[in-house]
Amino acid sequence: QVQLVESGGGLVQAGGSLRLSCAASGIPFSSTGMGWYRQAPGTQRDLVAFISVGGFTLFHDSVRDRFTIFRDHTQKTVSLRMNSLKPEDTAIYYCNAVYIVWGQGTQVTVSS
């Protein structure tokens, strides 16, 4: 079954940290770029971070110095480490396997 399953969302105070994980199954993980997107109510879904097969990374300007993305080819997981969280980071975060499948999303809420 082709799917991505996210975990790790939750409620955190401003300045805190969270780690999101995405477990992939049924996809050619070792040859697929992976990304994390987020969508707040009333807004479009935006790319937060991307990691290529070889480990090249891209970040949205608003998270560049606070978030880290990494992947484990053995476990077929991609994770997003989020530090110094701000209320404006509040959104549903989605894992994406480029051109293949989306995860169901996980809620991140940052209180001020």
C-alpha positions as CSV (number, residue, x, y, z in Angstrom):
1,Q,0.0,0.0,0.0
2,V,1.3,3.4,-1.0
3,Q,1.1,5.7,2.0
4,L,2.8,8.2,4.2
5,V,2.0,8.3,7.9
6,E,3.0,11.4,9.9
7,S,3.4,11.6,13.6
8,G,4.8,14.0,16.2
9,G,2.4,17.0,16.0
10,G,0.9,18.6,19.1
11,L,0.6,21.7,21.2
12,V,3.8,23.5,22.3
13,Q,4.5,26.9,23.7
14,A,6.4,29.6,21.7
15,G,10.1,28.9,21.8
16,G,9.6,25.2,22.1
17,S,10.5,22.4,19.8
18,L,8.8,19.5,18.1
19,R,9.9,16.7,15.8
20,L,7.6,15.4,13.1
21,S,8.2,12.1,11.5
22,C,6.9,10.6,8.3
23,A,7.0,6.8,7.6
24,A,6.8,5.8,4.0
25,S,5.6,2.5,2.6
26,G,4.9,1.2,-0.9
27,I,7.1,3.9,-2.6
28,P,10.6,3.8,-4.0
29,F,11.9,5.8,-1.1
30,S,15.5,5.7,-2.0
31,S,14.9,7.4,-5.3
32,T,12.2,9.9,-4.2
33,G,12.5,13.5,-3.1
34,M,10.6,14.2,0.1
35,G,9.1,17.3,1.5
36,W,7.1,18.8,4.4
37,Y,4.4,21.3,3.6
38,R,2.1,23.2,5.9
39,Q,-1.3,24.8,5.6
40,A,-3.0,27.2,8.1
41,P,-6.7,27.9,7.9
42,G,-7.6,30.1,4.9
43,T,-4.2,29.9,3.4
44,Q,-2.6,27.8,0.6
45,R,-0.4,24.8,1.3
46,D,3.3,26.0,1.3
47,L,6.5,24.1,1.1
48,V,8.4,24.2,4.4
49,A,11.3,22.0,3.7
50,F,12.5,19.6,1.0
51,I,15.3,16.9,1.0
52,S,16.5,15.2,-2.2
53,V,17.6,11.6,-2.5
54,G,21.2,12.7,-2.0
55,G,20.5,15.0,1.0
56,F,20.3,18.4,-0.7
57,T,17.9,20.5,1.4
58,L,15.7,23.6,0.8
59,F,13.8,25.6,3.3
60,H,11.1,28.3,3.3
61,D,12.8,31.6,4.3
62,S,10.7,31.8,7.5
63,V,12.0,28.5,8.9
64,R,15.5,28.4,7.4
65,D,17.4,28.9,10.7
66,R,15.0,27.0,12.9
67,F,14.0,23.8,11.1
68,T,16.0,20.8,10.0
69,I,15.0,18.1,7.7
70,F,16.6,14.7,7.4
71,R,15.9,11.3,6.0
72,D,16.7,7.7,6.9
73,H,16.9,5.4,3.9
74,T,17.0,2.3,6.0
75,Q,13.9,3.2,8.0
76,K,12.2,4.9,5.1
77,T,11.4,7.9,7.2
78,V,11.8,11.7,6.8
79,S,11.7,13.9,9.8
80,L,11.4,17.6,10.5
81,R,13.0,19.0,13.6
82,M,11.4,22.3,14.5
83,N,13.1,24.6,17.0
84,S,12.2,28.1,18.3
85,L,8.6,27.6,17.3
86,K,6.5,30.7,16.8
87,P,2.7,31.1,16.9
88,E,2.8,31.7,13.1
89,D,4.1,28.2,12.7
90,T,0.7,26.9,13.7
91,A,-0.7,24.8,10.8
92,I,-1.4,21.3,9.6
93,Y,1.9,19.8,8.4
94,Y,1.9,17.4,5.5
95,C,4.5,15.0,4.4
96,N,4.9,14.6,0.6
97,A,6.7,12.1,-1.6
98,V,7.3,14.1,-4.8
99,Y,4.8,13.2,-7.6
100,I,3.6,10.2,-5.6
101,V,1.5,10.6,-2.5
102,W,0.6,12.9,0.5
103,G,0.3,12.1,4.1
104,Q,-2.9,12.8,6.0
105,G,-1.4,15.7,7.9
106,T,-0.6,16.3,11.6
107,Q,-1.6,19.4,13.5
108,V,1.0,21.7,15.1
109,T,-0.2,24.4,17.4
110,V,2.1,26.9,19.0
111,S,0.7,29.0,21.8
112,S,2.0,32.5,22.6
